Amino acid sequence: MIHPGKTIGVLGGGQLGRMFAHAAERLGYRVHIYEPEANGPAGEVSALETNKPYTDIEALTAFAKSVDVLTYEFENIPAEPLWSIEKYVQLHPHWNVLETCQNRMREKNWLRKNDFSPVPFTEVEAGDDLAAAIRKIGLPCVVKTADFGYDGKGQIKVSDDATLSKAVESFTKQRCVIEKFIDFKCELSVLVARSSNGEVKIFPVAENIHTKHILDFSIVPARISDAVKADAEKLALAIVEKLNVVGLLAIELFLTDRGELLVNELAPRPHNSGHWTLDACVTSQFEQHVRAVCGLPLGDVSVVAPVVMVNILGDAWKWDNGALVGDANWSAVLAEPHAKLHLYGKKEPRIGRKMGHFTVTAKTPDAALEAARAIKAKL
């Protein structure tokens, strides 16, 4: 067990690292961020920061020796350099979990091999006939790069000849997966925390609404049947146990019209769809991740009130022909007594960039969603 007063190392310096650092330091830990770029969201709120490339083995080794346990805040970290530092410090989740989840081909093949019902897919190597592979799986479909995709990046929905040509032009030189397009009833996510001693806590299932492949709204409790919730939790538990995760694992799911649950993606870290836990759960996902990687008893995951989380993108700022001319209308959130605003400290707003989020609680999920939509419309 890693007790308060010790130092937790975090690979990555974005908003997830920032919110993790807040939770860790509130529990009495010091946080040391390792991030190639200076002045990021996590570094400005942490006790220590190292700004070196992830491939700098000497710097990475010194960093590993300076902390008592190590974790990461996103998957876009090369796994290979981490092999050399595991003799100095425990990494949670393990680098082999990172290696599986950071590559769509490896992740989907792992899911299929272990009978976890991934979205039907095919693989295409760089230089292969991408157009032929797309036609074989059929339209509509979704083409995704194998490596380093997030928030809608590295993917395109192909539904006609025009989008097929765009996909071929964009992705022919890259390894890709082509997924059958799922006409789903809704999108869900399950966040599971697992400690090094095997203790597990499953957060309530979230219902998610995406816009342009970026999470827009997360609704908790999800507006699905108890039977579907139970199936989603059972599937998530089986995946986290089989993958042997210590820390958090988010499982993104599609619920089809036939009631099937198909696995879309895995994320071995705190997740955007879990941000609601900061304001409407006894234990936030960030505190739970601290507890899990440090071997502490896991916290209660009861929902305090129905809640909706809304992402705030750079689009909310005022723009004129691509030029930034003013802030978002923060009073739209701040004037609502049941809403909470979270900004990530990013210096430069950009269209499509996640700059923060807000939550709003109400007596029912539908009422919370209605209030959240009203606030967003005023931003």
Secondary structure, DSSP 8 states (H G I E B T S, - for coil): ---TTSEEEEE--SHHHHHHHHHHHHTT-EEEEE-SSSS-TTGGGSSEEE---TT-HHHHHHHHHH-SEEEES-S-S-SHHHHTTTTTS-BSS-HHHHHHHTBHHHHHHHHHHTT--B--EEEE-TTS-HHHHHHHH-SSEEEEESBS--TTTTEEEE-SHHHHHHHHHHHTTS-EEEEE---EEEEEEEEEEE-TTS-EEE---EEEEEETTEEEEEEES-SS-HHHHHHHHHHHHHHHHHHT-SEEEEEEEEEETTS-EEEEEEESS--GGGTTHHHHBSS-HHHHHHHHHHT-------BSS-EEEEEEEGGGSEEETTEEEE---THHHHT-TTEEEEE---SS--TT-EEEEEEEE-SSHHHHHHHHHHHHHH-
